[in-house]
């Protein structure tokens, strides 16, 4: 299983004694329309708490919350009932500061009112890299968040995401000068080993059969990354002994599906960023060599190269050369060019 499945497993095992709310920030409506904002985040956070309170049958609080919101001067057009829990419909003139105060204080208030029933409260914020979309408001939001939660007792927060270790948001959250610097335990989930992948597939997909070289090729194609292991394994032919050559052929056919999420990220890059990745398809290059390909000074490439590093598209090797970090993206781009004669550049 991957990161998100692992978090949900942990949630299931702990929720008998703890109240645990879970949000996936990429499912936030304001994020999906390209306008992530604090109000959108607070609505999502609030709704997740209400869902958990109702499922645990703690504090049937629809009317209480309505009353509190009014006293906080958070204007509502209505509280709508969706699948048995109240969802606040906020008016455009809602006071953002009052809304932030109210929602971020909720976990502590929930624990204080239910400490005889639960040991504590845990909030899982998944795909936290989406917070980058707050842009210039990210730093102020993180420090505001910290100012509240550092004084909360019996309340814990888990930030999780699919991010490159160089992503600047990690430094903004957990770095020495970050909002939660020195207060965060960081855990990196490594790709699965060959033995783990083999055991996992034997238990989960008993009708998937490999020759020895076929499995070696499967592992090389997925590199043990859970998302690729799961996706590719489900797409492979079943009840047939898969040799190395068969796995190679099926990998090429499955690339559009394996690269599905990456294609969306690729489409969000600028034309310049895309061209930098393309120039690294054949081999890693030093910054000066990349600059020479574009007839530009290497110093002018700082911004796009740093962004591609932060987003996990590139990595810097020990010899100082830039290399493509996402092997699935690399193979997809090669196949696109092979069959269409052009790379899938964006138009600007």
N, C-alpha and C positions, 0 to 999 in steps of 0.2 A: 504493500500500500504506500501511497505517497504522503506528503506532509499533511494535507488537509484531512485525509482519512485517519491519520495518526492522531491528530488533534481531536477529531470527533470520537475516536476510541477512548482517549483520555477523558473526555467530557462524560462519556457514558459510564465509565468506571468510577468517576468521582461524584457524579451528580446526586447520589443517594444522600451524601453528607453535606454537599455544597450546592449553592445556587450558582450555576455557570451559564453565562450568556455568551453567544457566539455570533460574530458578524463577519461577513466577507465583503470587504470594502469595494471590490470590483462589481458587486451586485448593487451598489448604491446607485439610485436613479440619477442623481446629479453627476456622478462620475461617468455613467454610461452615455450621458448626453454631452460630455466634455466640459462640464461646468461644476466640478466638485467644489462645495462650499461648506462652511461650518454649520449652517442651518440644516443642510442635507445630512451631514454626519450626525448631528444631534437627533434628528428624527429617526435615523436608522438605529442609533444606540438606544434611544428611548423604546422603540418598538421591540427590540430584542429583549430588554428587561421585562416588558409587559408580557411577552410570550412566555418567558421562563417563570414569572410569578404565577401566571395562570396555570401552567402545566404542573407546578409544584403545589398549587392550591394555597399559595401564600398571599395574604392581603388581597381580597377581592377589592381592588382599589380604584376602579374606574371613576367613581364619583369623587373619591378623595383627591385623585390626581387632577381632576377637572377643577376642583376647588383651589388646590395649590397653584395650578397654572394661572388661574385668574388673579390670585393674590400676588403672584410674581409679575403681573402685567404682561404675560405672554398671551397675545391675542390669538384666539382660535375662531375659525369659521364653524367648526363642528368637531365632535369626537365620533369617529365612524367605527362601527363594530365590524371587524373582519375576522372571520373564523373564530369568533368567541373572544377576541381581545380588542381593546380600544386603541385606535390609531388617531393621533392628533392631526387635524388638518389645519395647518398654520396659515395665518394671513400674512400678506407681504410686508406689513408694517410691524411684524413681531420684533420685539427688542432682542437682538442677537445675544447681547451680554446676559440678559436675564435667562434666556433659553440655555446658554452654555452653563451658567451657574446651576440651574435646576437639574439638568441631565447629568452633569458630572458629579453632583452631590448625591444622586440617586443610589449608587451602590452602597455607600456608607449608611444611608438612611434605611435601605432594605435590610442590611445586616442588623442595625440597631433595633429595628422593630421585630426581627425574627431570630435573634441570637439564641433563643431557647429551642429553635427547630433546625438551625443550620450552623455548621462550624465556621463558615466564611463565605465570601463571594468572590468569584473569579470571572474576569472578562477576557475573552479571547478575541483579539482583533486580527483577523486573517487577511493576507495580501496587503499588508500595511504599506507596501511600496506605492500603492495608489495615492497615498497622502502627498506624494510629489506633485500631484496635480493642483495642490493648494498654492503652488508657486510662491510668490513673495509672502503669502500669509502662513506658510508652513512653520517657520521658526516661532512666530508669535503664538500660534496654536499649540505647539509642543510645550512651550514654556508656560502657557496658561494651564494646560493639562497637568503639567508637573506641579504647579503651585497648589492644586487641589489634592491630587492623589498622594503626594508625599506625606500628608498628614492623616490619611485614611488608615484605619486599623481593621485587620481581618479581611482586607480587600486586596486581591492580586490581579495584575494585568499581564497578559501574554501577547506580545507582538510577534506575528509570524508572517513570512512572505517568501516568495520565490525571487530572491535577489542575488546579484553578484556580490561577493565579499568586498568589492571596491565601491559599491554604490554609496553615493554621498549621504543618502538618507540614514544609513547605519551610523555614520559619524555624527549626524545631527541629533540622533536619538541617544546613542550609547557611547559616543566618543568622549575624550577628556573634556571638551568644551560643549558637549551635547546636552540637551535638556535633561537627560536621565543618566549622564556620565557618572560612573561609579555606583549606580543603583540598579544596574541591569545585569542579569546573568545571560550570556549569549551562548546559544547552542547551534552549531552548524550540522545539518543532516547530510552526511556523506552519501554518495551513490552506493548502491548495493554491490557487494562482492559477487564473484561468479558463483560461489557456493550458495549464497543467500538467494540469488536469482533462480538457481536450479531448484532449490528446495521450495521456493515460492511457487514456481510454475508447476512442479510435480504435485503440489497440494491443490492448487487452484484450477489448473487446466490439464487434467489427466489425459485428455485426448490430443494433446500437443506433443509431438514426438520429434526429436532431433537425433541426427548422427552426431558423433563427437565434433567433427569439424563444422557441422551445422549449428550446434550450440555456440561454438567459439565465434562464429560469424554473427549470430544473434546478439551475443554480448558486446561484440565490437560495434555493431550498429546502434545499440541502445546505451552503451557505456554504463549500464547499471542504473541509469536515471529512472526512478519509479514511473513517471508519466509515460516515458517512451517504452519501458518494459511492458506496462499494462496495455497501451494502445497497440503496439506492434504485435504482441502475443494474441490479442483478440482478433486481429485482422489476418493472421497467418492461416494457411490451410491446415485443417485438423485431420487426425487419423491417417496421416501420411508421414513417412520418415523423411524429414527435411534435411537435405544435404546442404553443404556450404553454398553451392551454386544456386540452389532453389531459394535459399534465404536471401542471397544477394539480389536475385530477380524480384522477389516479393517486396524487398525493402524499397527498391526503385518504384514499384507500383504503389506502395503505401506512403511514399514521401509526402504527397499533398495532404494526407490526413495527419501524419506525424508532425508536419510543419504548420498545422492549422493556427495555433496560437502565435507562432513566430511570424506568420504572414501578416497578421494584424499589426504586430509590433513593427514589422518592416514597412508597412504602409504608413506608419506614423513618423518615419524618419524623413529628414529633408533630402533633397536630391544630392546634395554634397555628401551627406553622411552615407547614403546608399552607394555612391561612387567610391568612397573610401573602402567600404567593405568589399566591393567588387574587385578593387585593385589588389586585395589581399587573398583572393581565391586561390591563386596558384602557389603562393608561398608567403611566409611572414616577411615584413619589411621594417626597416628602421624609419624613424620619422622623416629624416632627410630624404630617404628613398621615396617615401610617399609624396613628399613635397615636390620632388623632381618629376614625378608622374603627372602632377597637376601644374607644373611650371610656377610653383609658389614657394615662398619661404616657409620653412618648417614651422616657424613661430606662428604663422597664420592658421595652423591646423590645431592649435591647442584646444580651442573650444569644442569642435566636433569630435576630436579624439577623446577628450575627457568625458564627453557625454556618452560616446559609444562604450567606453570603459565602464562608466557608472551603470549603464543599462545592461551590461553583461554581454554585449555583442563581441567585444574585443578583450584580449588579455595581453599583458606585456611579459614576454619570455625573459629568461635569465640573461640572454644576450642583448636585451634591450629592444628586440624586434616586436612589432605589433602583429598579433595573430587573431584569426577569427575564433571566438570562444564557443560558438554554437555550431556543432558539427552538422546537426540536422538542417539548419539554415544554409550552411555551406553546400551541402549535397543537393538541397532543393533548388538553389540558385543555378548550380551547374546543370541540373536536369532541365530547368526552364530554358536555359540558353541552348542546350543540345536539341530540344524538340521544337522550340519556337524561333531560334535564331537571334533573339534579343533578351536582355535581362528585364525583369519587371520593374523598371524605374517608375517613380511617380512623376507626373508632369507638374511643372511649376511655371 
